[in-house]
Amino acid sequence: MKRLTAFASCAFVYLVTASVALAQDPTQSGYGGTGGNIQGDVEGGGTLPFTGLDLLLLVGAGVLLLAAGFTLRRVGRARS
């Protein structure tokens, strides 16, 4: 019964907030008007600047997290 009540209340909150979110139009307030005109006035060319993280750093962190997970799994299995 508690699960049904929790599910029903979550569904109610979702349905109420979804209608509010769909009623707004962020494209007109954020980009309407001069946005396209200003972009057309920008001159220049060439390459884009590097704005991201180093890919090697991200891959290294992923490998480190995988190694830590496998180590914890192996240590946990050995004790039980």
N, CA, C and O atoms as a DFTB+ gen file, in Angstrom:
320 C
 N C O
     1  1       0.824      -1.192       0.000
     2  2       0.000       0.000       0.000
     3  2       0.870       1.258       0.000
     4  3       0.541       2.257      -0.640
     5  1       1.996       1.187       0.738
     6  2       2.883       2.338       0.791
     7  2       3.510       2.606      -0.578
     8  3       3.696       3.756      -0.977
     9  1       3.834       1.520      -1.290
    10  2       4.414       1.686      -2.616
    11  2       3.425       2.332      -3.576
    12  3       3.791       3.201      -4.368
    13  1       2.191       1.908      -3.500
    14  2       1.175       2.474      -4.373
    15  2       0.967       3.960      -4.074
    16  3       0.827       4.766      -4.994
    17  1       0.946       4.315      -2.809
    18  2       0.789       5.715      -2.427
    19  2       1.979       6.544      -2.892
    20  3       1.808       7.649      -3.406
    21  1       3.196       6.007      -2.711
    22  2       4.391       6.730      -3.147
    23  2       4.405       6.890      -4.668
    24  3       4.747       7.956      -5.178
    25  1       4.035       5.840      -5.385
    26  2       3.991       5.918      -6.847
    27  2       2.941       6.921      -7.306
    28  3       3.195       7.713      -8.214
    29  1       1.778       6.894      -6.694
    30  2       0.705       7.801      -7.090
    31  2       1.084       9.250      -6.813
    32  3       0.794      10.126      -7.628
    33  1       1.723       9.517      -5.685
    34  2       2.113      10.889      -5.382
    35  2       3.220      11.365      -6.315
    36  3       3.222      12.527      -6.723
    37  1       4.165      10.486      -6.661
    38  2       5.214      10.867      -7.614
    39  2       4.621      11.130      -8.994
    40  3       5.022      12.076      -9.673
    41  1       3.679      10.306      -9.406
    42  2       3.038      10.506     -10.700
    43  2       2.259      11.819     -10.723
    44  3       2.266      12.525     -11.732
    45  1       1.593      12.150      -9.631
    46  2       0.848      13.402      -9.534
    47  2       1.778      14.608      -9.637
    48  3       1.493      15.558     -10.366
    49  1       2.888      14.565      -8.906
    50  2       3.856      15.666      -8.947
    51  2       4.428      15.800     -10.352
    52  3       4.591      16.913     -10.852
    53  1       4.731      14.683     -10.988
    54  2       5.261      14.720     -12.348
    55  2       4.263      15.356     -13.317
    56  3       4.639      16.194     -14.136
    57  1       3.008      14.965     -13.225
    58  2       2.010      15.498     -14.142
    59  2       1.757      16.978     -13.914
    60  3       1.516      17.718     -14.868
    61  1       1.810      17.420     -12.665
    62  2       1.590      18.835     -12.375
    63  2       2.761      19.673     -12.876
    64  3       2.551      20.722     -13.485
    65  1       3.989      19.226     -12.630
    66  2       5.146      20.026     -13.027
    67  2       5.429      19.954     -14.520
    68  3       6.029      20.879     -15.067
    69  1       5.021      18.897     -15.191
    70  2       5.257      18.793     -16.632
    71  2       4.467      19.843     -17.394
    72  3       4.963      20.403     -18.372
    73  1       3.253      20.115     -16.963
    74  2       2.455      21.117     -17.660
    75  2       3.047      22.505     -17.497
    76  3       2.963      23.322     -18.414
    77  1       3.641      22.786     -16.353
    78  2       4.272      24.083     -16.133
    79  2       5.515      24.209     -17.008
    80  3       5.762      25.268     -17.585
    81  1       6.289      23.150     -17.108
    82  2       7.508      23.194     -17.910
    83  2       7.191      23.349     -19.388
    84  3       7.916      24.044     -20.099
    85  1       6.136      22.726     -19.862
    86  2       5.782      22.814     -21.272
    87  2       5.139      24.151     -21.630
    88  3       5.072      24.504     -22.808
    89  1       4.670      24.892     -20.645
    90  2       4.024      26.167     -20.915
    91  2       5.033      27.262     -21.224
    92  3       4.662      28.281     -21.807
    93  1       6.276      27.090     -20.859
    94  2       7.294      28.105     -21.085
    95  2       7.915      27.919     -22.462
    96  3       7.946      26.808     -22.992
    97  1       8.401      28.991     -23.028
    98  2       9.066      28.943     -24.323
    99  2      10.427      29.623     -24.212
   100  3      10.539      30.823     -24.463
   101  1      11.459      28.873     -23.840
   102  2      12.760      29.494     -23.618
   103  2      13.434      29.965     -24.901
   104  3      14.331      30.806     -24.840
   105  1      13.029      29.450     -26.059
   106  2      13.711      29.856     -27.284
   107  2      13.396      31.300     -27.648
   108  3      14.269      32.017     -28.138
   109  1      12.187      31.729     -27.420
   110  2      11.831      33.108     -27.750
   111  2      12.465      34.090     -26.772
   112  3      12.973      35.131     -27.188
   113  1      12.442      33.776     -25.489
   114  2      12.987      34.725     -24.520
   115  2      14.504      34.729     -24.525
   116  3      15.119      35.758     -24.247
   117  1      15.120      33.596     -24.837
   118  2      16.569      33.534     -24.795
   119  2      17.233      33.870     -26.113
   120  3      18.305      34.474     -26.128
   121  1      16.615      33.490     -27.224
   122  2      17.261      33.644     -28.520
   123  2      16.466      34.501     -29.502
   124  3      16.933      34.753     -30.613
   125  1      15.307      34.940     -29.124
   126  2      14.513      35.743     -30.033
   127  2      15.106      37.129     -30.211
   128  3      15.766      37.656     -29.315
   129  1      14.870      37.698     -31.342
   130  2      15.346      39.059     -31.565
   131  2      16.667      39.112     -32.293
   132  3      16.738      38.767     -33.472
   133  1      17.715      39.541     -31.613
   134  2      18.977      39.858     -32.277
   135  2      19.974      38.716     -32.292
   136  3      21.081      38.899     -32.799
   137  1      19.646      37.565     -31.770
   138  2      20.617      36.471     -31.699
   139  2      21.147      36.042     -33.045
   140  3      22.360      35.926     -33.216
   141  1      20.281      35.804     -33.998
   142  2      20.725      35.400     -35.319
   143  2      21.424      36.518     -36.072
   144  3      22.345      36.270     -36.851
   145  1      20.986      37.745     -35.839
   146  2      21.603      38.876     -36.525
   147  2      23.035      39.093     -36.048
   148  3      23.919      39.381     -36.855
   149  1      23.266      38.959     -34.765
   150  2      24.606      39.157     -34.227
   151  2      25.536      38.059     -34.726
   152  3      26.688      38.333     -35.063
   153  1      25.061      36.842     -34.776
   154  2      25.903      35.750     -35.257
   155  2      26.275      35.957     -36.717
   156  3      27.390      35.623     -37.119
   157  1      25.390      36.487     -37.496
   158  2      25.691      36.755     -38.894
   159  2      26.715      37.863     -39.077
   160  3      27.419      37.885     -40.087
   161  1      26.816      38.790     -38.116
   162  2      27.758      39.898     -38.213
   163  2      29.173      39.517     -37.806
   164  3      30.108      40.267     -38.084
   165  1      29.354      38.394     -37.167
   166  2      30.679      37.996     -36.708
   167  2      31.542      37.650     -37.908
   168  3      31.160      36.850     -38.761
   169  1      32.708      38.265     -37.955
   170  2      33.618      38.004     -39.060
   171  2      34.777      37.165     -38.584
   172  3      35.010      37.033     -37.382
   173  1      35.490      36.608     -39.508
   174  2      36.666      35.836     -39.153
   175  2      36.487      34.394     -39.555
   176  3      35.450      33.997     -40.087
   177  1      37.475      33.650     -39.301
   178  2      37.423      32.250     -39.657
   179  2      38.572      31.536     -38.982
   180  3      39.090      31.990     -37.962
   181  1      38.956      30.444     -39.543
   182  2      40.053      29.693     -38.975
   183  2      39.539      28.562     -38.121
   184  3      38.431      28.065     -38.319
   185  1      40.341      28.169     -37.186
   186  2      39.985      27.041     -36.334
   187  2      39.367      27.523     -35.035
   188  3      39.598      28.648     -34.592
   189  1      38.595      26.665     -34.450
   190  2      37.991      26.974     -33.161
   191  2      39.001      26.759     -32.049
   192  3      39.870      25.896     -32.170
   193  1      38.908      27.521     -30.971
   194  2      39.830      27.320     -29.861
   195  2      39.504      26.032     -29.109
   196  3      38.365      25.566     -29.119
   197  1      40.500      25.474     -28.469
   198  2      40.304      24.267     -27.679
   199  2      39.634      24.649     -26.372
   200  3      40.193      25.419     -25.591
   201  1      38.447      24.123     -26.125
   202  2      37.715      24.468     -24.909
   203  2      37.401      23.259     -24.041
   204  3      36.741      23.400     -23.012
   205  1      37.859      22.072     -24.431
   206  2      37.517      20.860     -23.694
   207  2      38.635      20.384     -22.797
   208  3      39.710      20.981     -22.738
   209  1      38.367      19.317     -22.113
   210  2      39.371      18.697     -21.261
   211  2      40.306      17.832     -22.094
   212  3      40.001      17.485     -23.235
   213  1      41.414      17.500     -21.526
   214  2      42.352      16.614     -22.196
   215  2      41.771      15.207     -22.215
   216  3      41.410      14.667     -21.169
   217  1      41.681      14.617     -23.391
   218  2      41.082      13.295     -23.546
   219  2      41.896      12.238     -22.812
   220  3      41.325      11.306     -22.245
   221  1      43.197      12.365     -22.812
   222  2      44.053      11.400     -22.121
   223  2      43.777      11.410     -20.614
   224  3      43.803      10.361     -19.970
   225  1      43.516      12.577     -20.062
   226  2      43.189      12.677     -18.633
   227  2      41.883      11.951     -18.319
   228  3      41.786      11.248     -17.312
   229  1      40.885      12.119     -19.175
   230  2      39.603      11.449     -18.950
   231  2      39.716       9.935     -19.083
   232  3      39.125       9.194     -18.297
   233  1      40.472       9.477     -20.075
   234  2      40.655       8.039     -20.250
   235  2      41.422       7.461     -19.066
   236  3      41.088       6.381     -18.579
   237  1      42.441       8.168     -18.602
   238  2      43.206       7.713     -17.437
   239  2      42.346       7.620     -16.189
   240  3      42.460       6.660     -15.426
   241  1      41.494       8.601     -15.976
   242  2      40.597       8.559     -14.820
   243  2      39.615       7.404     -14.935
   244  3      39.303       6.761     -13.933
   245  1      39.121       7.128     -16.133
   246  2      38.211       6.003     -16.332
   247  2      38.879       4.674     -16.060
   248  3      38.295       3.796     -15.426
   249  1      40.107       4.523     -16.540
   250  2      40.845       3.283     -16.286
   251  2      41.125       3.126     -14.795
   252  3      41.032       2.024     -14.254
   253  1      41.463       4.219     -14.139
   254  2      41.709       4.168     -12.696
   255  2      40.452       3.766     -11.927
   256  3      40.530       2.973     -10.988
   257  1      39.305       4.299     -12.314
   258  2      38.050       3.931     -11.656
   259  2      37.691       2.466     -11.913
   260  3      37.218       1.775     -11.011
   261  1      37.912       1.996     -13.133
   262  2      37.659       0.587     -13.420
   263  2      38.570      -0.321     -12.607
   264  3      38.121      -1.338     -12.078
   265  1      39.843       0.037     -12.503
   266  2      40.779      -0.769     -11.719
   267  2      40.386      -0.782     -10.246
   268  3      40.466      -1.822      -9.593
   269  1      39.966       0.355      -9.723
   270  2      39.534       0.409      -8.325
   271  2      38.288      -0.440      -8.110
   272  3      38.176      -1.121      -7.090
   273  1      37.354      -0.411      -9.051
   274  2      36.143      -1.219      -8.922
   275  2      36.429      -2.703      -8.964
   276  3      35.891      -3.462      -8.159
   277  1      37.275      -3.129      -9.898
   278  2      37.632      -4.546      -9.970
   279  2      38.399      -4.992      -8.729
   280  3      38.213      -6.113      -8.254
   281  1      39.264      -4.119      -8.201
   282  2      40.011      -4.454      -6.986
   283  2      39.075      -4.607      -5.799
   284  3      39.197      -5.561      -5.030
   285  1      38.148      -3.684      -5.644
   286  2      37.194      -3.789      -4.532
   287  2      36.322      -5.028      -4.674
   288  3      35.984      -5.665      -3.676
   289  1      35.961      -5.369      -5.881
   290  2      35.146      -6.566      -6.086
   291  2      35.926      -7.827      -5.735
   292  3      35.388      -8.751      -5.126
   293  1      37.192      -7.858      -6.121
   294  2      38.022      -9.021      -5.838
   295  2      38.286      -9.145      -4.335
   296  3      38.251     -10.250      -3.792
   297  1      38.545      -8.039      -3.668
   298  2      38.803      -8.067      -2.233
   299  2      37.532      -8.472      -1.474
   300  3      37.595      -9.224      -0.502
   301  1      36.394      -7.972      -1.923
   302  2      35.129      -8.334      -1.284
   303  2      34.768      -9.779      -1.469
   304  3      34.171     -10.380      -0.576
   305  1      35.104     -10.355      -2.590
   306  2      34.816     -11.755      -2.859
   307  2      35.753     -12.648      -2.042
   308  3      35.333     -13.718      -1.601
   309  1      36.983     -12.250      -1.832
   310  2      37.944     -13.070      -1.104
   311  2      37.592     -13.184       0.380
   312  3      37.856     -14.219       0.991
   313  1      37.015     -12.166       0.957
   314  2      36.689     -12.192       2.392
   315  2      35.462     -13.038       2.692
   316  3      35.384     -13.630       3.768
   317  1      34.540     -13.113       1.816
   318  2      33.317     -13.879       2.096
   319  2      33.469     -15.258       1.556
   320  3      32.557     -16.074       1.682
